[in-house]
Amino acid sequence: MGVKMKDTILSIDGIHIPVISLDTAIIGSGCAGFNAADWLYDLERKDIAVLTEGINMGTSRNTGSDKQTYYKLSLASDEADSVRQMASDLFSGGYVNGDNALAEAANSVRCFIKLANLKVPFPTNEYGEYAGYKTDHDPRQRATSAGPLTSKYMTECLERSVRQKGIRILNRYMAIKLLVWNNHIEGLICLNQNAINTSSMGITLVKARHVILATGGPAGCYLNSVYPRSQTGMSGIALEAGVKGANLDQWQYGLASTKFRWNVSGTYQQVLPRYISVDQDGYEREFLPDYFDDPFKALDMEFLKGYEWPFSIENIRTSSKIDMIVYYETVVLGRRVYMDFRNDPTCLKDGFHKLGQEAVTYLSNSLSLLPKPIERLKKMNPLAIDLYLTHGIDLSKEPLEISVCAQHHNGGLAVDSNWETNIKGLYAAGEAAGTFGVRRPGGSALNSAQVGSMRAAQHIAYTTKADIFNSEGFEITAASETKALINHIKYMVNNTDTAFSIIDKKNEIKKKMSLFAAHVRNREKFMALLKELQEIVDSFYINTKLTDMNKLPELLKTRDIFITQIAILSAMEKAAKTTGSIGSSLVLKNGGETLDRYLPDFTFEPFKPLSSNMILLTQKSGNHYQSEYVPVREIPCPDVWFENVWREYRHRMENLL
């Protein structure tokens, strides 16, 4: 276990800065962060702490869908499966490293059963089989669910385990700077938001030879977003420190409600609500039939949207046509769009007999060939109705406003097979890590969060000693970076020259990201946005005024979002030039588009496949970011002969430091 490290004080320019010394700092209190801490403790690394901006914030505690999915190896008797098959399916999604895919497949059952043992209520039949269902981009039936709040249950169960072990939780501590020396993590600077108005201004140093980033995806990048408002991410601190990004251009977009941010996937689509739009004068119309020759074809595509919820270039003429129509109605025509569960689509007034066979069979098997979408939803998934009721929305009495929103970052920070970044001792897990590729199966992110955080904890425990470390690098970087931060804060407090509100600018930039750099991308306009962002960041402290110290965390978080947006737009530029439209993004050809009466038929850059499966890496170069494609790491073929594995395992455990 090693010697427990002591907290100290460091004096910088006469200001006493607290120093917290740890073996490992885990940043983030979602299911990845808590899982990393839980595993480290069980592996006898107990001088650790979870740092969190807010214990009840974050995506995994506050998001879900109709039945939020956990993707794992099949465990039911009617479905043949293997680790190699699951790894191959993850890998075939594109832009995925094979060693990450193999690790996620090999450890999916171990991590899933841990969650079940922690009392996450994954359903079984009377004999204990975990039955599965098929999710998007899933060739089998590996998916399972504990209901709309699966990731919330996971987070709560893991937090309970962490608290029972007495692991230190530093609540309202926001990481704002990583300390790196000779390409090794030395610790970080954070803001103790409980001490913003003290002489230290809340500045706190954390000395740690290992840091696990579990900060979630960069949710603050877009205005049209289904991420919870409490989640913004903090990827910028890693990118600014020199961590490589992987596939930063790859996102997952889909239909979501806007009043209460929630994915309207799965059952919400399969019960066939009526799609209506309302113009500026309040005129309401059912619009999907306008875009199809046959109104029942529109309903078939709507039903398919339940299985294929994420927007995808491959499905732009089928289920993703729904996304494009909603985009056209909202962005191009300026209307507000709603899903109406109170009334049937007009063409269903005479029954379901003209509906496609797949939809009819599904509704029939679910005993849901009932009048009105709300009755079908009540029969198939009443929890989906209750969810909105708890947030003041009664689907039986009011329509649900929706838009095409950013939902998940399929890119992130580049990691190896142990989820370690290119900076030694710095790890990333969960959505902060870029392991998902272009077409991930629905629910694979939850599995990846558990496997990645476990792998990071194991690598720390198996390859290093738990002991006090004295580092010249920490002393030098902590002093210089903290002094620079203090000077920036003083300048912002005394600044009288700023011409605009940085918070207003943040919202303006987020709106432009949604308009020009989401599932529909206008290269000319997002490149202009990139230039604008670069100028803002280069002069951030000069042009920012701090009138209230309590606003300091928001200002520094805004800067982090800007840095992340710059890196993402840089990756989008490379991707647009190299591959054209791919995965979740449609790049408009020459910045223009043509419209067709029956489909917003955007003329887009065709997909130009690379010579082999690639990863798009993005890294800081001076004050800018540069991107390049590199070949993926193929799926390893390790020795699985039992005696050899057993011998190697005993050797590895005997040499555990």
N, C-alpha and C positions, 0 to 999 in steps of 0.2 A: 504493500500500500504506500510506502514511502513516508516522508516526514511532512506533516501539515505545514503549509506555507502561511506566513504571517502577513497581515495587511499593514501597510506603513503610510507615511506621508512624504510627498516630494514637494519642495519649495521651488516655485518658478516665478521669477519677477516679484517676489514677496507674497505670492499667493500660495496657500497651502492646498495642494492637490492630493486627495486620497488615492492610494495605490492598493488595489486588491490583487493579491497573488494567488494564482491557481495553477493546477496541472493542466486542466482543460476548461475553456469557456465555451458554452453552447449558446448561440445567439438565436433566440426564437422559442416561442412557447406553444407551437403547434404539435401535431402528432410526430413530426420528424425530430424536432428539438427534444421533446420529452422522451422519445424512444432512445435517442442517443445517450441522454443522461441516465436512463434506466439501465441500458446495457453497460455503460461504463462502470456504474456502481457494482453491478453483478460480476464484472470482470476485475474487481478490486481496485478500481481507479475512483477513489471517493473524494479526492480534493478537487471538486468540480463545482460549477455553478451554472444555472440557466439564467441568462440575461434576457429580459423581455421589455419591450416598449410598453406593453400592457398585457396582463395575463389573460384577459378575455378578448383580445384582439386576434386578428389573423384569419386566414382563409379556412383552414381545416376545422376551426371551431364554429364558423359562421356561414358555411355554404353547404350546398347539396343540390339535389334534383328530385325528380319524382320518386326514384328509388336509387339513391346514390350507390355507385358500384365499386366493389373491391374485386380486382382482377387477380386471379391466382391459378395455380395448377389445378386441373379438375380433380375432385375428390369423391365424386358420385360414381356408383357402380356401372352406370349406363354410358359412360364417356371414357374412351381410351385416350391416354395422354402420356407425355413424358417430358422431362426437363429439356431435352434437346429439341423437341417439337415446339415447346413454348418459347424457348430462346430463339428458334428460327422464325417464329411468327413475330416476335418483338423486333428482331433484326430486319425482317422483310418490310417493315413499315417505312424504311428509308431513313438515312442520316443517323443511324444508330450504331454505336460501337458494340462489337460482338461480345467483348468481355463483360460489359455492363448488362447486356441482354442475358448472358449465361448466368451471371450472378443473381439477377432479378428472378429468373426462372428457378434456379437451384434453391434459392432461399425463400421462395414465396410461401411454401407450406409452413416452414418453421416460423416465419413472422406472422402468418395468418393464425396459426394455432396459439401463438402467444397472446394475440389479441382476444381470441375466443376464451382462453383461460383467464384473461383479465376481465371477462364478462361483457365483452362487446356482443350484443345479441344477434349473431349471425344464425339464421334458421337452419335446422336439421330436420330430417324425417324421424320417424319413431325409432329407427335403428342407429341414428347418429350420422347419417350421410349428409354432407353439405351439397344439396342440390344446386345446380347452376343454370344460368340462362345466357343467351347470346347477346353481346353488346357490340357497339360499333367497332369495325375493323377486327372482329374476333371470329376466326374460322370455326371455333368450337363453342362450348357452353361453359366457359371458365368463370363467368361473372357470378358474384353473389352480392347480397345487400342486407344491411340491417335497417333499411328504410330510407326516408329522405335525409336523415341526419347521421349517416354512417360515420363520416369523418369527425363529427362532433362527439359521438360516443367514443370513438377511438382516442381522441384528445383527452376527454374527461377520464377515461380509464387509465391512460398512461400518466396523466397528472396525478391521479390518486396513488398510483404505485410510486411515483417519484416523491410525493409528500410523505408517504408511509416510510420511506427510506431516509427521510430527513435531508434530502439533497437541497442544497442552498438555491433559493430562487430570488433573484434580484429584480423586483418588479419596478416598472417605470424607468428602466435603464436603457437608453437608446444608443446603439453603436453608431458612431459617426466617422471613425477613422481607424483603418488597420495599420499597425506598426510592423513594418517589414525591414529586415536587415540581411543583406547578402542572400536574398531570395528565401528567407526563412521568417515565418511569423514570430513576432516577439510579444504581441499583445494587441491592445486596441485602446482607443479613447472613446469614452461614452459620456452621455449626459444623464446624470441622475436628476430626473425631472422633479423629484421631491426636494431638490436643493438648488433650483435655478436662481432663486433670489438671495442666496448666501454669497459670501465673499469669494467662494470657489466657482460661482456661476454654474454649479452643478457638474463641472468638468471632473471626471473620474478616470483614472488610468487603471487598466486591467493588464497585469503581467501574466502571460500564459504562453507556454511553449506549444500548445495545441489550441486551435479554434475551429469549431464546427459552425458553419453558417447554415442556419435553418430558417431563413427570413422569408421564405415563400417567394412567389413570383413578383415581378415588378408591376404591381397592380395599379400604381399611380400614373401609368403612361397614357391611358386613354380616358376620354370623357364617357363614351358609351361602353360601359363596363358592367359585368355581373359580379365582379369581386366585391366583397363587403366594403363599406366605406371606411372601416377601421383598418383595412389592409392596403398598404402602399408598396411594400417590399423595400429592400435596401441593397440592391445589387450594385449600385454605383460605387460604394466604398471598396468593393472587391475589384471592379473594373478599373477604378482609378489607381488602385495599388498594383496593377499589372497582371491581375488574373485574366486568363484567356476566357472569352465567351465562346459558346458552342451553339450554332444554329440560332443566333439571336433574332433572325428574321422570321422564325417559325412560331406562329401563335395558333391558338384554337379559338375560333369565333363561332357564335351561334345565337339563336333566338333566346331572348331572356326578358323577363318582366323588369320594368324600370322603376315603378313606385316602390316596390320591394324587390331588391335584386335577387333573382333566382332563375336558374335554368328551366326553360319550359320544354324539356326533352321527354322522351319516353311516353308515358301514359298521357301526359298533357296533349300530345299530338294524336295519339292513337285513338282517343275518344272522339276525334273529328270535331273540334269546336268550329264555329263560324268565324272566319276572318273578316273584320270590318275595318274601314278607314274613315276618318272624319277630317273634313277640310277646314280651312280658316273660318268659314261661315257656319260651321256646325252641321254641314250636310254629311250624312252617313250612308255608306254603301258597302255591300258585300263584294269584295274585289277579286278574289282568286279566280272566279269563273271568267273574268275579263281576259285572263292571260292564257286560257286553255280552250281548245276547240270543243272539248267535252268536259263539263263540270265535274263528272265523276273521275276524270283523269286528275283533276286538281286535288280531289279528296284522296286518291291513291297516293299521290306525291306527299300530301300532308301526313298520311298514315306512315309512309316510309320514312319521313322526317323523324319519327319517334325512334327508329333504329339508327338512323344516320344523322343524328342531331348536328354534329359539327359541320360547318361550311367546308366544302371540298371541291376543288377544281374538277376532279373526276366525276362528281355528281351534279355538275352545273346544269345539265339538261334534264335531271331527274329531281331528286329530293332537294338539292341545294338551289334549285330554281326558286323554291319558296323564299329562301334568304334573299335572293336577288330581287324578287318582286317586292318584299318588305322594304329592302334598301331603296328601291325605286320610288315606292309610295312615300317613304319618310324623307329621304334626302333630296331626291329630284323633284317630287311633287309637293313636298313640304306638308304632308298630311301626318296625322297621328294614327297609329295602327293598334288594333286591339284583337285579342282572342276572346270570343264571346261563347261562354259555356252555358248560357241560359237558353239559347235557341239553336235548332239544327240548321246546318247549311240548307239553302233553299232546295237543292236537288234531292235531299233526303225525305222530302214531304211524302213521297209515295213508297218509302221503304228502302231497304239496303240491297235489293236484288241486282242493281246495276253496278254496285261497288265491286272492285277487284276481289278475286277469290282469296288472296292472302289476308286482306283486311276483314272480310266476312268471316273467314275461318277463325281468325284471332279473336274477334269480338264474340263469336259464337262459343268458342271454347272457354272464354272468360265469362260466359253467361251474361253478356252485356249488349245484346241486340235490343237496346232500350231506346225510347224516345228521349231526346235532349242529351247533349254532351255531359251536363252535370250529373245526370242519372247514371250514365255509363262510367263516369269517373268515380262516383260514389260506390259503384259496384266493384270496380277493378282496383281502386287505390284510394280509399277514403282518407288516408294519411296525407295525400297530396292536397286535399281540400282543407284539412285541419291546419296544415302548415301555413296557408295563406290567412286563415281565420285568426291565427295567433299574431299576425302582423296587420290586422285590421282590414283585411280584404275578404269579402264574402263572394266567392265565385258564382253563387246562385243568384246574386242580386246585382252585380256590376261586372262590366267587361274588364279584361286584364290588358293594360297597355304594355306593348312589347317593342323591342328594337333588336337589331343585330349588334351583338356586344362581344367585346373581348372577354374570354372566360378562363384561359389557361395559357401560360407561356410554355410552348414545347421546346424552346431553347433555354439557355441558362449558362451557368459557369461550367467550363470544361473540367471534367474529372477523370481519373483513371479507374481501374477496377476496384480500388479501395475507397473511391469517392474523394480522393485527395486531389487538390488543384495543382497547378504548376508551381505554386509557392509551397515550400516544404512546411508541413505541420498545419496547413490550412485546408479544411475540408468543406464540402458543400453537400447538402442532402435535401430531399424534398424538391419542391418546385424551383428552388434556387439553383439546383444542379441541372445541367443541360443534357439529360440522358434520354429524352422522350422521342426524338426524331420527328418525322413529318406526319405519320398516320399511326398514332398510338392507339391501342385498344382502350375503350372506355374503362376507367377504373384502374388502369395500370399505374397512374400517378400515385395512388395510395399505396400500392405494393412497392413501388420504387422508393417512396419516402421511408417505408419501414426497412427495406433491405439496405438502402444506401446509408441510413443513419446507423444501422447495426454494423455494416462493414467498416464505416469510419471508426466506430468505437472499438471494434476488434483490432483494427490495424494499429490504433494508438496503444491498446493494451498489450498486443503481441510483439511490438517492435521497439518500444521505448520503456525506460524506467520512470516510475513515479517518484520524483525527487525534486528538491529545490534546485533551481538553476539560476546562476548569476550570469547575466549577459551584458556585455558592453553595448551590444546592439540595442537592447531595450533602453538603457540609460541615455544613449545618444538620440535615438528616434523619439523617445517619449519627451525629452526636453525640447528638442527642436520643433516637433509637430505641435506640442501643447503651447509653446510660446507663440507660434504662428497663429494658432486658433484664438488665443487671447487677444492678439493684435487685431485680428479680423473682427472680433466681437466689439472691441473698443471703437474701431473705425465705423462699424454699422450703427453703434449707439450715437456717435457724434456726427454722423453723416447728415448734411443739410442740402446736398446737391441732387439727390435722386429724383428722377423725373417720372417714374411709374411705380405702381404697386407690383411687387414681385409675385404676390399671390394671384392677382388678376392676370398677370402674364402666364402663370402656371396653367390657369384654367383655359386661357386662349390657346396655349400650345397643346393641351390635351384635346381640345376640340379639333384642332388641325390634324392631330394624329389620327383621330377617328375618321375624319373626312378623307385624308389623303394617304394614310399609311396603315390601314386596317385590312379587312378582307378584300377591299377594292383599293388599289394603290396607283396613285398618279405620280410617276417618277419625277416629272418636272417640278411639281409642287412640293413633294416631300424632300427633294434636294434643296429647294429654297428654305424649307423649314429647318433642315440640318444646318445650313449656314447661319440662320437666325439663332438657333440654339447655341452654336459654337460661340457666337459673339456674346450672348448672354452669360454663358459660363465663364468666358475669359475675363469678364468685367463684373462678375457676380457681387463680390464684396464691395466694389466701388459704387455700384448702382443699387445697393440694398440698404434700407434704413430700418433700424431696430428700435421701435418706440416702446416696446414692452418686452421685458426679458422672458416672459412666459411664451412669447412667440418664437423664441430662438429655436426650439426643436422643429417647428413647422418650416422655418426658413432653411435650416440645414437639410431637412428631408426634401424640400423642394429642389435644392441644388443637387441632391443625390438622384432625384427623378430626372432632372435635366441631363445629367451625365449618362444615365442609363438610356434615355431616349436618343442621345447622340450616338452611342455605340450601336443601338438597334437600327437606327436609320442608316448608319454606315454599312451594316450587314445587309440591309435591304437593298442598298445601292449595288453592292457586289452581286447579290442574288439576282436582281433584275437584269443586270448586264449579262450574267452568265447563263442563267437557266430560264429567264422569263417567268411566266406564271407557274406556280407549283404548290402543291399541298393546299394550304388554307388561304392563299393569296392570288388575286387576279390583278395583273399589272396591265394598266391601260396602255394601248399601243399609241405611241407618239403623244401621250398625254390627253388623247381625245377619245370620244366614244360615239357610237351610233345607237339609236333606240328603235326597237321594233314594237308594234302595237301589242303583240301577244307575249313578249318577253323583253325585258331590258337587255337587249342583245349586245352587250359591250364587246367591242373589238379589242381583244387583249393579246398580249405577247404570248405566243405558244410556248409550251414547255419544251425546252431543249435539253434532253437528258445528258448528264455528264458521262464520261467514258466508263466510270465505275461509281459505286456508291461512295458518297463523300460526306465529310463534315465541314461546315463552314466555321472557321475559327476567326475570332475578332480580338484584337489586343491593342492596348494603348501604345501609340508611337508619338512621342513628344506630347503635344497638346491635342492630338487628334487620334482617331482609331482607324486601323487598317484591317481588312479581312482577306482571307485566302481559303480556298478549298484544299483539304488534305484527304487522303484515302481513309476510310473507316478502318478501325481495328477489327479483323475478322473474328468470328466465334472461335474461341480456343477449342482444342481437342485434347483435354487433359487425360492422363492415365486414370482409368476407373477400375483397373484390376484390384480386387479387394485387398489382397496381401500387401501390394505396393502402396496403396492409399493408407492402409493401417500403419505400415512402417513409417511413412512420411509424416503422418499425423502424430504418432508418438514422438518422433524426433522434434517436430514443431512445438509440441506441448512441453517436452523436457527442456527445451531451450527458451521457454517463456520467461522473459526478463521480469 
